[in-house]
Amino acid sequence: MTDDHAPIKNILTIDVEDWFHVCGQEHVVPERAWPRMESRVVENTRKILDLLSPRGVKATFFVLGYVAENHPALVEEIAKGGHEIATHGYSHRRVYEMSAESFREDLLRSTAILSGITGAPVKGYRAPEWSISDKSRWALGVLQQEGFLYDSSLAPLSIIGNQDLPRTPYRLTTEKGSLREFPPLVRSTQLVNLPLAGGWGLRIFPYGLLRSTIREMNEQSQPATLYFHPREFDPGGPRLGLSRLMQFVLYARLEETEPRFIRLLEDFPFST
């Protein structure tokens, strides 16, 4: 017997990448330079795990294949904590900058690494920078062909996605079959949808706006999908020499991440 009045569980996701994995900034840190960079992803991901564990919260971790290859023990630690392991691709490249063949290669490389570590199949995918857009929807067919059950790469936002996309989880159909899609939380306004779902939204917008938006979705029996990056829990970490806009997006008010994240965990139930 089910409880019709049980609270909606929202969806908590973590994009497990290092602080220097930033789309569109290859001129600052090319992929060939990654091995020379100080890695902080293990320490910062463990900060998140340490916040989730005592509260019994499980999340979906979209792990970058490059990170898994270099830190397999971290993937094991996440999986042993009862969290779901999904893939963020291997090389942190925008999907629309790849061909269908190179996308498939990147995808399968990442899943082979993750499955080799956990012994379990990988059934979920999230593109770096929400880059399955109108010009790369062919990637959804590749995901379905390769046995994926869901995607979380289509953003209902005007700059990086399509503002007219659904704002709640839905099933989408491709020529190869169907997938469940989990879009990030946005707040609709008369002009644009506001990006509340990620660490930037958590830090920049009033917490009350985020809380009320989640509550409104839950009142409609819909879960809100939120996402965060380990680097956002590292306010004293190294920073790249980027444009002022990119510095604002990546580094503004990082000291707010952890306390507001804790408030979220106290205010709402979350799951994978």
Helices and strands as residue ranges (DSSP letters): E 10-16, G 31-36, H 41-52, G 53-55, E 60-63, H 65-70, H 72-80, E 84-87, G 95-97, H 100-118, E 124-125, G 128-130, H 138-145, E 150-151, E 170-174, E 177-181, E 186-188, E 193-195, H 199-204, H 207-219, E 225-228, G 230-233, H 244-251, G 254-256, H 257-267, E 270-271
